[in-house]
Amino acid sequence: MIMEKAVSAKDELKIDAIQLKKAALVFRAINHKLRQQIIKFINQHGKITVTQIYVKLRLEQSVASQHLAILRRAGFVTTERDGKFIYYSVNNSRIAEVHKVAQDLLK
């Protein structure tokens, strides 16, 4: 019985570690100057393609795509396919959610 409690506590700790890693990925995604620039640029234009992003921000296409993938995995941008084009837009509710969590951490 004591052994079961130890295992349960250990499993609980593993879940917390997994959640912590996920949270770190989200904060790392937003804590990057270029990704912040990309979010701001997308927000100014509403809906935009990766081509428009890398041309206007003077980036290599692969660099823009890598950063957009990180932002998408963290939930900061969403995609919408229209024919052969993929349009990116800012997920403002996700940004507000992460901002609130960050503010709560600083209290």
N, C-alpha and C positions, 0 to 999 in steps of 0.2 A: 504494500500500500504506500509506503514512504517512497519507494522507487517510482511508482506511478506519478506521484506529485512532482518529483524531480523531472521526470520526462515531460510532463505537461508544462512545467515552467520553462524548460529548455525549448520546447516547441513554440511556446509563446514568444520567447526571446528571438527565435528564428524568424517568426512572422514580423516582429518589430524590425529586425535587421533588413528584411526584404523591403518593408515599407520605407525604411530610412534610405535605402539605396534608390528607390524610386523617387523619393522626394529630392534627393541629392541630384539626380539626373534632371529633374524639372528645374531646380534652381540653377544648375550649371548651364542649362539651355538658355536661360534668360540672362545670365551673368556673362555676356560676351558682347563686346562693343559692336562687332559687325552684325550679329544677330539682332541686336537692339535697333541698328540702322535699318535692317531689312524689315523688321516689324513696323517701324515708323513709316518707311516707304510704302509698304503694302497698305497700311492704315490710311495714308494720304490719298491713295488711288482706289481704295475700296476692294477691287478685284483685279488681279494682275497675273500675267504668266511669268514663268521662270525666265524666259527670254527678255521680257521687259525689265525684269529685276537685274539680271546680270549686265545688260547693256547700259542701263541708267546708272548703276552703281559701279560700273567698270570692273567687273569681276570675271573670272573664268567661269564658264558654264558649270563645270564640275564643282567648283567651290560654292557657287550659289545653290546648286542642287543638294550638296552635302549639308549646308547650313539649314536649308528649308526642310530637309528630312529630320534633322534634330528638332527643329521647331514643331514640325508636325507630330513627331512621337511624343513630345511634351504637351501637345494639345494647344499650342499657342497660335497655330495657323490651321486652317482647314482647306481642303481641296474640293474642287468641283470640275468634273470633266465635261467639256463641250466639244464633241467631235474629237479632233486630234489634239486639242489644247487642254491643258490642266490649269485652272485658275486658282490662285491662292488668295485667301482673305484672312483677316485677323479674327481670332476667336476672343473677342473682348471680354466675354464672361469668364473665360479661363484666366485671362490676365488679371481681372479683378479678383478672382478667387485666390490666386497665388499672391497677389499684393496684400490681401487681407491676412493670409497666413503669415506672410513676412512681417506685417505690422504687429500681429499677435505675438510673434516670437521676440520682438524687440521690446515688449512691455516688461 
